[in-house]
Amino acid sequence: MSDVKLRIDDTEVSVPAESTILDAAKKARVKIPTLCHLEGVQAIGACRVCLVEVEGARTLLPSCVTPVREGMQVWTRTRRVRNARRTVVELLLSDHDGDCQTCERNDDCELQALARELGIRELRYTGETSRRIVDRSTPALVRDTAKCILCRRCVAACCEVQGVGALFPQGRGFSSVIGPAFCADLDSVACVQCGQCAAVCPVGAISELDQIDEVWSLLDDPEKHVVVQTAPAIRAALGECFGYPPGTLVTGKMVAALRRLGFDAVFDTNFAADLTIMEEGSELLARLKKALVDEQKVALPQFTSCSPGWIKYAEYFYPDLLANISTCKSPQQMFGAVAKTYYADKLGKRPEDIAVVSIMPCTAKKFEAQRAEMNDSGVRDVDVVLTTRELGRMIRQSGVDFRSLPDEEMDAPLGLSTGAADIFANTGGVMEAALRTVYEIVTGRPLPFDNLHIEPIAGLEGVKEAALTLESCKPEWSFLEGVEVKVAVAHGLTNARKILDKVRAGESDHHFIEIMTCPGGCIGGGGQPRMTDDAVRAARIKAIYLEDEGKKLRKSHENPDLQKLYADFLGEPLGEKSHKLLHTHYEERARV
């Protein structure tokens, strides 16, 4: 379709004919406020904050759902528009629990910011408010309907982006509420606790369960040796909590801040990501050997297992494919198990004397840490999980001036990692990291790609595929000679469903499939700084690749501290000790 020309205030702009007025305004660099709109996901005109005046129209129109037309004249700043927006926001505030001083979204709230922009200083409308429901039933998320503005962003994220369907609008008018069916708690429905609802909520109606006080209590306990691990995605996002642009790498400042908070050791989940590749890659090769040499029936393709939201999704919706999921724990849980055994032994401490705190981009990691099977160290492997947002708040609570901190290095022995571990943060990164090691183990040569990157599985396309033919294999891997290894990558659970349905129907010929719960992978996790759109995801992804490319060691099997861990403690990948500490199982969950 051809472009159309229109005027937004005094600016002429040309946009594709299928565009909305909101799209045209963005191109003209004219800001129109919104509270319900989600770019590329939802445009329903529910909040009515984006009202504009269109020449010839009888009423004000919602710009997010009104299509452009040739010669249209749009006004965004007239008195009529300003008064209408102000009234809409005042009405939203009249039914909104306004405890801004104690709300965790204070100064990070879109409704609060918009009220300030519109000059609202007092509430004109008072009276009865909607019934309040506070749901603290899960280890990851908290719902407070008194703060909900019925924008339906959470519904779009849950139903359209993730395809889970745990949240729906219920009731009508003043009785409307957003939540699980029959106003049940989240723990009673098939919620994967990915936190994408919390990531898009404009207010404080859904948020991560705040565990900052639990971490302060551990740090204040003289009997505890408290260590912290930081996921790869944190270093490219934490800076946003302190005014840095998206994609700014703050690895060194993050380490320095964690030391000043009082942690006894600052380690890197990346070390455990390298460990995951050794175990998961070995598991893939073992499955291929059983299938091709021993001619056994093997669960192929093998799925990655580092994303806990995806694991829970499979337990609910694809229990028949659980055997296909790698038995490897996620890097977070591997780290906890190693910290409370190998590291504890080095210090001469008992597992219960060590406390492990994780900094994760993901709310589902809070749930994962509490899974009953995650205690192979003899105690709970990971004690507390904070999101990126929580760490940002904790640093501010401490009074540390983040921007003035020097760059510092991670501690040994669980702080050294390779570039392959860094890219775990990105969609396609786990797959690329695995293939860097698996290909070199089998052939003795590095991947035959520029800068080791496998372009077909990079980027933000929802489902990506690649194939790699194994040639000139080492003698012990001769059964793989000429085998075309087919891989796939999906991020966001609606995209994952497309691949999973093909596997279930026997229509997939892939050997290895990476699935990440959140759009963009961990860099777009439910615990990352808001708002995360594709531009922000792309900036964070670029930063992570730069971190990888800047490292001398870029393949997991080259990590010398990991080699020492195997030599001194674990023995070998898939060995008896590594199987006990680093592997697990999953079970079907009933859907209500």
C-alpha positions in Angstrom: 0.0 0.0 0.0 1.2 3.5 -0.8 2.0 6.1 1.9 -0.4 8.8 2.9 0.4 12.4 4.0 -1.2 14.1 7.0 -0.4 16.9 9.4 0.2 16.3 13.1 -0.2 19.8 14.6 2.1 21.9 12.4 4.2 19.0 11.1 3.6 17.2 7.8 4.4 13.5 7.9 4.1 10.6 5.4 3.4 7.1 6.8 2.2 3.8 5.4 -1.6 3.7 4.8 -2.1 1.1 7.5 -0.6 3.3 10.2 -2.5 4.8 13.1 -2.4 8.5 14.2 -0.2 7.4 17.1 2.3 5.8 14.6 2.3 9.0 12.6 2.8 11.2 15.7 5.9 9.1 16.7 7.4 9.6 13.2 6.7 13.3 13.5 8.4 13.3 17.0 5.2 14.4 18.6 4.5 12.8 22.0 1.0 11.5 22.6 0.7 9.9 26.1 -0.6 6.3 26.4 -1.3 3.9 29.3 -2.8 0.8 27.6 -0.9 0.7 24.3 1.9 -1.9 23.7 3.8 -1.5 20.5 3.3 -4.4 18.2 1.0 -6.2 20.7 -2.0 -4.2 21.9 -3.9 -1.2 20.5 -7.4 -1.2 22.0 -8.0 2.4 23.1 -9.0 1.3 26.6 -7.4 4.0 28.6 -8.5 7.0 26.4 -5.4 9.0 27.4 -4.2 9.2 23.8 -7.2 11.3 22.7 -6.6 13.8 19.9 -8.6 16.2 17.9 -9.1 15.5 14.2 -10.4 18.2 11.9 -14.0 17.3 10.8 -14.5 14.7 13.5 -17.4 15.2 15.9 -15.6 13.8 19.0 -12.1 13.4 20.2 -10.5 10.1 18.8 -8.1 7.6 20.5 -5.0 7.9 18.4 -3.8 4.3 19.0 -6.7 2.8 17.1 -7.6 5.5 14.6 -6.2 4.9 11.1 -4.6 7.7 9.2 -6.1 9.0 5.9 -4.8 11.3 3.2 -4.9 15.0 4.1 -5.9 14.4 7.7 -5.2 17.3 10.2 -4.6 16.1 13.7 -4.3 18.4 16.8 -2.6 17.0 19.9 -2.3 20.0 22.2 -5.6 22.0 22.0 -7.4 23.0 25.2 -10.1 20.4 24.4 -7.5 17.7 24.2 -5.6 18.8 27.3 -8.8 19.0 29.3 -10.0 15.6 28.1 -6.8 13.9 29.0 -6.7 15.5 32.4 -10.2 14.4 33.2 -9.4 10.8 32.1 -6.4 10.7 34.4 -8.3 12.3 37.2 -11.0 9.6 36.9 -8.3 6.9 36.9 -6.8 8.4 40.0 -10.1 8.5 41.7 -10.2 4.7 41.8 -6.5 4.2 42.3 -4.8 3.4 45.6 -2.6 6.4 45.8 0.0 5.3 48.4 2.8 6.5 46.2 5.2 7.1 49.1 5.3 3.4 49.9 4.6 1.9 46.5 7.6 0.2 44.9 6.6 1.9 41.6 7.1 5.4 43.0 9.0 7.4 40.5 8.7 4.5 38.1 4.9 4.8 37.5 3.4 5.8 34.2 0.2 7.1 35.8 2.1 9.1 38.4 4.4 10.6 35.7 1.4 11.5 33.5 -0.4 13.1 36.3 2.6 15.3 36.9 2.9 16.2 33.2 -0.8 17.2 33.2 -0.4 19.3 36.3 -2.8 17.4 38.5 -2.2 18.4 42.1 -5.4 17.3 43.8 -8.2 14.9 43.3 -11.5 16.4 42.1 -13.4 13.1 42.2 -13.8 11.1 45.4 -16.1 8.4 46.6 -16.5 4.7 46.6 -13.5 2.7 45.2 -13.3 -0.8 43.7 -12.9 -3.9 45.8 -9.3 -4.6 46.7 -7.7 -8.1 46.2 -4.1 -8.6 47.2 -2.7 -11.9 46.0 0.7 -13.0 47.5 0.1 -16.7 46.7 3.2 -17.2 44.5 6.9 -16.9 45.3 7.4 -14.6 42.3 4.6 -12.1 41.9 2.2 -9.9 43.9 -1.1 -8.6 42.6 -2.9 -5.6 44.0 -6.2 -4.8 42.2 -6.6 -1.5 44.1 -3.8 -0.1 41.9 -5.1 -1.6 38.7 -6.3 0.9 36.0 -7.8 -1.8 33.8 -5.4 -1.1 30.9 -5.3 -4.8 30.0 -1.5 -4.7 29.2 -1.0 -7.7 31.5 -3.7 -9.6 29.7 -2.1 -8.9 26.3 1.3 -10.0 27.6 -0.1 -13.2 29.2 -2.4 -14.2 26.4 -0.9 -12.8 23.2 2.9 -12.7 23.9 3.1 -15.8 26.2 0.0 -17.8 25.2 -0.5 -18.8 28.9 -3.9 -17.2 29.6 -3.7 -16.9 33.4 -5.1 -13.3 33.4 -8.5 -12.1 32.0 -10.8 -9.1 32.4 -13.8 -10.2 34.5 -17.0 -8.4 35.4 -18.3 -5.1 33.9 -18.3 -1.4 34.8 -17.4 -0.7 38.4 -17.1 -4.4 39.2 -14.4 -5.0 36.5 -11.3 -6.8 37.7 -8.2 -8.3 36.0 -7.0 -11.6 37.3 -7.4 -15.4 37.1 -10.8 -16.9 36.5 -13.3 -16.5 39.3 -10.9 -14.1 41.0 -8.7 -17.0 42.1 -5.1 -16.6 43.2 -2.3 -17.0 40.8 -1.0 -20.2 42.4 -4.3 -21.9 41.5 -4.0 -21.5 37.8 -1.4 -22.3 35.1 0.8 -19.3 35.6 4.5 -19.7 34.7 5.5 -16.7 36.8 7.5 -15.2 33.9 6.7 -11.7 35.1 5.9 -10.2 31.6 2.7 -9.0 33.2 4.7 -7.0 35.8 7.1 -5.8 33.1 4.3 -4.1 31.1 2.1 -2.9 34.0 2.1 0.9 34.0 1.4 1.1 37.7 2.0 -1.2 40.7 -0.9 -3.6 40.2 1.5 -6.5 39.4 5.0 -6.5 40.7 7.8 -8.9 41.7 7.7 -10.2 45.3 10.2 -7.8 47.0 12.9 -9.8 48.9 15.3 -7.0 49.6 14.8 -7.2 53.3 15.6 -10.9 53.3 19.0 -10.1 51.7 19.7 -7.4 54.2 18.9 -9.9 57.0 21.4 -12.4 55.5 24.1 -9.7 55.2 23.5 -8.7 58.8 23.9 -12.3 60.1 27.5 -12.8 61.3 27.1 -16.6 61.1 26.4 -16.5 57.3 29.0 -16.3 54.5 26.9 -14.6 51.9 27.8 -14.8 48.2 26.1 -13.3 45.3 25.8 -14.4 41.6 24.9 -12.1 38.8 23.2 -13.3 35.6 24.7 -12.3 32.2 21.7 -10.1 31.3 22.1 -7.9 34.4 25.3 -6.2 33.2 23.6 -4.7 30.1 20.5 -3.5 32.0 21.3 -2.5 35.5 22.6 0.9 34.4 19.1 1.9 33.3 18.2 2.0 37.0 20.7 4.8 37.3 20.1 6.9 34.2 22.3 5.1 31.7 21.0 4.5 28.2 19.7 0.9 27.5 22.6 -1.4 26.5 25.2 0.3 28.6 27.6 -2.3 30.1 28.1 -1.7 33.8 29.8 -5.0 34.7 32.6 -3.5 36.8 30.4 -0.9 38.6 27.9 -3.7 39.4 30.6 -5.8 41.0 31.8 -2.7 43.0 28.3 -1.9 44.2 27.7 -5.5 45.4 30.9 -5.4 47.4 29.8 -2.2 49.0 26.5 -3.8 50.0 28.5 -6.2 52.1 28.6 -9.5 50.2 31.4 -11.7 51.2 32.1 -12.8 47.6 30.9 -11.5 44.3 30.6 -14.3 41.7 29.2 -14.7 38.2 26.4 -16.9 37.1 28.4 -16.9 33.8 30.7 -19.4 35.4 27.8 -21.8 35.8 26.6 -21.0 32.3 30.0 -22.3 31.1 29.3 -25.4 33.3 25.9 -25.8 31.8 27.3 -25.9 28.3 29.7 -28.7 29.3 26.9 -30.7 30.8 24.2 -29.9 28.2 26.5 -30.3 25.3 27.7 -33.7 26.6 24.1 -34.7 27.1 23.3 -33.8 23.5 26.2 -35.9 22.2 25.2 -38.8 24.4 21.7 -38.7 23.0 23.0 -38.6 19.4 25.3 -41.5 20.1 22.5 -43.6 21.5 20.3 -42.8 18.5 22.9 -43.2 15.8 25.2 -45.9 17.1 23.3 -47.9 19.7 20.0 -47.5 17.7 18.1 -46.8 20.9 14.9 -44.8 21.0 16.0 -41.5 22.3 14.0 -38.3 23.1 15.1 -36.0 20.4 15.1 -33.1 19.8 16.8 -32.1 23.1 15.4 -28.8 24.5 17.4 -26.4 26.6 16.5 -26.1 30.3 17.9 -22.8 31.5 14.6 -20.8 31.4 12.4 -21.7 34.4 9.3 -20.1 32.9 9.6 -22.4 29.9 10.1 -25.4 32.1 6.9 -24.7 34.1 5.1 -24.0 30.8 6.1 -27.5 29.5 5.0 -29.1 32.8 1.6 -27.5 32.3 1.0 -27.6 28.6 3.5 -30.2 27.1 4.0 -32.9 29.7 4.4 -35.4 26.9 7.6 -33.7 25.9 9.3 -33.5 29.3 11.7 -36.3 28.4 13.0 -34.1 25.6 14.1 -31.4 28.0 17.8 -31.5 29.1 18.1 -32.8 32.6 20.6 -30.0 33.3 19.6 -27.5 36.0 19.7 -23.9 35.0 23.0 -22.0 35.6 21.5 -20.3 38.6 20.8 -23.6 40.3 24.1 -25.2 39.2 25.9 -22.3 40.8 24.1 -22.7 44.0 24.9 -26.4 44.2 28.6 -25.8 43.4 28.8 -22.9 45.9 27.4 -24.9 48.7 29.7 -27.9 48.1 32.9 -27.2 46.1 33.3 -23.6 47.3 32.1 -24.5 50.9 34.8 -27.2 51.0 37.5 -24.7 50.0 36.4 -22.4 52.9 36.0 -25.3 55.4 32.4 -24.4 55.9 29.2 -26.4 55.9 26.6 -25.9 53.2 24.2 -24.4 55.7 26.8 -21.7 56.5 26.8 -20.4 52.9 24.0 -18.2 51.7 23.6 -17.7 48.0 21.8 -14.7 46.6 21.0 -14.5 42.9 20.6 -11.3 40.8 18.4 -12.3 37.9 16.5 -10.6 35.1 13.6 -13.1 35.7 10.8 -13.3 38.2 10.4 -17.0 37.5 13.9 -17.6 39.0 12.2 -16.8 42.4 9.9 -19.7 41.8 12.7 -22.0 40.5 14.9 -21.4 43.6 12.0 -22.8 45.8 11.4 -25.9 43.7 11.5 -28.9 46.0 14.1 -30.7 43.9 16.6 -27.9 44.0 18.5 -29.0 47.2 21.1 -31.5 46.0 23.8 -29.7 48.0 22.0 -30.9 51.1 20.2 -27.6 51.7 18.4 -25.2 49.5 20.8 -24.5 46.6 19.8 -20.8 46.2 18.5 -18.8 49.2 17.1 -15.6 47.7 16.6 -14.2 44.2 16.4 -10.5 43.4 15.5 -9.0 40.1 17.5 -6.3 38.3 14.9 -3.8 39.5 15.2 -5.0 43.1 19.0 -4.7 43.0 18.7 -1.1 41.7 16.4 -0.3 44.6 18.7 -2.0 47.1 21.7 0.0 45.9 19.8 3.2 46.2 18.7 2.2 49.7 22.3 1.7 50.7 23.3 5.2 49.6 25.9 4.0 47.2 26.6 6.4 44.4 26.5 3.9 41.5 27.7 6.2 38.8 30.9 7.2 40.7 32.0 3.6 41.4 35.2 2.2 39.9 35.2 -0.9 37.8 36.1 -4.0 39.8 36.6 -7.7 39.0 34.6 -10.8 40.0 36.1 -13.0 42.8 37.7 -16.4 42.3 37.1 -19.3 41.8 33.5 -18.9 40.6 33.9 -15.5 38.9 35.8 -16.4 35.7 33.7 -17.0 32.5 34.0 -17.0 28.8 32.2 -15.0 26.1 30.0 -18.0 25.4 28.5 -17.6 28.9 27.7 -13.9 28.3 25.5 -14.6 25.3 23.2 -16.8 27.4 21.4 -13.4 27.9 20.3 -13.2 24.3 17.8 -15.3 22.4 19.9 -17.7 20.4 22.9 -17.3 22.7 22.6 -20.6 24.6 22.4 -22.4 21.2 25.4 -20.6 19.9 27.4 -21.2 23.1 26.6 -24.9 23.0 27.5 -25.2 19.3 30.9 -23.4 19.9 31.8 -26.2 22.3 30.1 -29.2 20.7 31.4 -28.5 17.2 35.0 -28.1 18.5 34.8 -31.2 20.7 33.6 -33.3 17.7 35.9 -31.8 15.0 38.8 -30.2 16.8 38.2 -27.0 15.0 36.3 -23.8 15.9 32.9 -23.0 14.3 33.4 -21.9 10.7 31.7 -18.5 11.1 32.9 -14.9 11.3 33.5 -14.0 14.9 32.0 -17.3 16.0 28.5 -15.9 15.5 25.7 -18.0 13.9 23.8 -15.3 12.2 20.6 -17.3 11.4 19.8 -17.8 15.1 20.6 -14.2 16.2 18.2 -11.3 16.2 14.6 -10.8 17.3 12.7 -13.0 14.8 10.4 -15.2 16.9 11.4 -18.6 15.5 14.9 -19.1 14.0 16.5 -22.1 12.4 20.0 -23.2 11.3 21.8 -26.3 10.1 25.5 -27.3 10.5 27.1 -30.2 8.8 29.8 -32.0 10.8 32.8 -32.9 8.7 36.3 -34.3 9.4 35.2 -35.5 12.8 37.7 -36.9 15.3 37.8 -40.8 15.3 35.8 -41.2 18.4 33.0 -39.1 16.8 33.2 -40.7 13.4 29.5 -41.7 13.7 28.6 -38.0 13.3 30.6 -37.6 10.1 28.4 -35.9 7.5 25.5 -35.5 9.9 23.6 -32.2 9.4 22.8 -31.0 12.9 19.6 -29.0 12.7 18.8 -26.5 15.4 16.0 -24.1 16.2 15.5 -21.2 18.6 12.3 -19.6 19.9 11.7 -16.8 22.4 8.4 -15.8 23.8 6.1 -18.7 24.6 3.6 -18.2 21.7 6.6 -18.6 19.4 7.7 -21.7 21.4 4.3 -23.2 20.9 4.8 -23.2 17.1 7.8 -25.4 17.4 6.4 -27.5 20.2 3.3 -28.4 18.2 5.5 -29.6 15.3 7.6 -31.7 17.7 4.5 -33.2 19.2 3.1 -34.0 15.8 6.3 -35.6 14.6 6.9 -32.9 12.0 10.2 -31.6 13.4 13.6 -33.0 12.3 15.6 -30.8 14.7 18.3 -32.2 17.0 18.5 -29.4 19.5 16.0 -26.6 20.3 16.6 -23.5 22.5 13.5 -22.0 24.2 13.5 -18.8 26.2 10.4 -17.7 28.0 10.7 -14.0 27.5 10.8 -11.9 24.2 14.5 -11.3 23.4 15.6 -13.9 25.9 16.9 -12.9 29.4 17.7 -9.4 28.3 13.9 -9.0 28.0 13.1 -10.8 31.3 10.2 -9.9 33.5 12.5 -8.5 36.2 14.4 -6.1 33.9 14.0 -2.3 34.0 10.9 -1.0 32.3 9.8 -0.4 29.6 11.4 -3.1 27.4 10.5 -2.7 23.8 12.3 -4.0 20.8 14.6 -1.0 20.6 15.7 -1.6 24.2 16.1 -5.3 23.6 18.3 -4.7 20.5 20.5 -2.3 22.5 21.0 -4.8 25.3 21.6 -7.6 22.8 24.3 -5.5 21.1 26.0 -4.8 24.4 26.1 -8.5 25.4 27.7 -9.4 22.0 30.3 -6.7 22.6 31.0 -8.2 26.1 31.5 -11.6 24.4 33.7 -10.3 21.6 35.9 -8.4 24.1 36.9 -11.5 26.0 40.1 -13.6 25.4 38.2 -16.8 26.1 35.0 -17.3 24.2 34.2 -21.0 24.4 33.0 -22.6 27.6 35.4 -25.6 27.5 38.3 -23.2 27.5 37.5 -21.8 31.0 40.5 -22.9 33.2 38.6 -22.5 36.5 35.9 -24.8 35.1 38.5 -27.3 34.0 39.9 -27.2 37.6 36.4 -27.8 39.0 36.1 -31.0 37.0 39.6 -32.1 37.8 39.4 -31.5 41.5 35.7 -32.1 42.3 33.2 -33.2 39.6 35.3 -35.6 37.7 33.7 -35.4 34.2 30.6 -34.1 32.5 27.7 -36.4 33.1 29.7 -38.2 35.8 28.2 -39.5 39.1 28.9 -36.3 41.1 27.8 -33.9 38.4 24.7 -35.9 37.8 23.8 -35.7 41.4 24.5 -32.0 41.8 23.8 -30.5 38.4 20.9 -32.5 36.9 17.2 -32.8 37.9 13.8 -33.9 36.6 10.4 -32.4 35.9 6.9 -33.6 36.4 3.5 -32.8 34.9 1.4 -30.1 36.6 -2.3 -30.2 36.7 -4.1 -27.3 34.9 -7.1 -25.9 36.7 
